[in-house]
Amino acid sequence: MKRRYRFHPGDYALGENEQFYTEMAARGWLLERRGAWLSRFRRGEPARLRYRVELSYPGVFDESSELPEEQRSLYEACGWRFVSRGGLVNVFCAPEGSGAPEFYSDPRQQADTLKALRRNYLLGWLPFLLLAALQLAMGAALFGGVGSALGRWAVFLRLAWVTETALVAALALFLLRELVALLCGQVRTGLLYRRLRRGIPLDHAPGRRQRLYRAIRGALLAGCAAFACLAAVQWAAGRPAPLPQTPQGPYLLLGDLGHRGERTALPVKGGESTLSHTRSLQAEQWQTREFLREGEQSPWLYQQVYRLGSEKEARALLPLLLAEAPFARDPSAFAAVQAPGFDEAYCAGFECAARRGNTVYFITYSDLIDHPEQEEALWQALAQREAAWREG
């Protein structure tokens, strides 16, 4: 293996970065490139090198964050070799014992180089503040009704928490990890700035620090990776497969509703009869679509079935499905109906939704719009299928 990638300390940890690269060089891994989170090393002979980090400090409206060419040339003339740049961090190295002087004899001068980094950490709070404001706005929109765009986004996110729990958890842990890094970076940069302003020189070999911080970030990263892998496995397991001729779950087939045609496929993407069965961390899910050719008629049936961990969770999910109805597009369009065997049921045009215990159904059926009498047959067939599945 000629190259290796390692997570490096944050931009604020100047001494830790210098020591990190020095120790890697002593083990024969020489810095080749510094990225946002990772540094790339190439394999070489173990070397006794001194690494030094110099921060760029561009103005607010400067287009480039590179170190001025004359400053870089001055360091190289003093015996320092430029190695790599990542963001504001510029890395130089020199052989140990070469006599290359330190960049600053007065720590107060080095304190000025932290201004751009401190500004970046302050600006880093903006996305999190905007995200928090958006969450509050979506919560208010959801509380006041789902007709607005924000309300629909709030419904989408709440549904995603049920149907894609692992993926949402992975994203949440990633954001939390970045928030922890931002908070630590701002605090550590402020402390370093004050030490330098008091004339205390930078410690170029600080030893092992931030063990608690590294443990927290490591645990968050591990959790994020675990949830992401679980989400990928669930996605692969839940990919649509041809719809079986006999039900493999608590869902209906068009044959259960009296249709006797042959299965067909629509000449569009997603026009095949399929079944998707998966389990999130909160719900077991079945999604089906079926198309038949029955003489001159072409009946079709779409279903979503969710079996949750408790009846309370099922009660909370049903209004979200009504809000996401592709045809009605508004919970107020649904009328409550009596459906024997179900705790609650609603209908609007093509679409029906019902709940029994901890199981929620959402059905879109072509015959409901022209044959309202089919509604009773649908509820009866669904109740029988649900009871048979529970007994089986």
Secondary structure, DSSP 8 states (H G I E B T S, - for coil): --EEEEE---TT-HHHHHHHHHHHHHTTEEEEEE-SSEEEEEE-----EEEEEEE----TT-S--S--HHHHHHHHHTT-EEEEEETTEEEEEEETTS----S-SSHHHHHGGGHHHHHHHHHTHHHHHHHHHHHHHHHHHHHH-S-SHHHHHHHHHHHHHHHSHHHHHHHHHHHHHHHHHHHHHHHHHHHHHHHHHTT----S---S--HHHHHHHHHHHHHHHHHHHHHHHHHHHTS-EE--SS-SSS---GGGGT---EE---SSTT-S-EEEEEE-SSEEEEEEEEEEEBTTB--EEEEEEEEESSHHHHHHHHHHHHHT-TTT-SGGG-EE---TT-SEEEEETTEEEEEETTEEEEEEEGGGTT-TTHHHHHHHHHHHHHHHHHH-
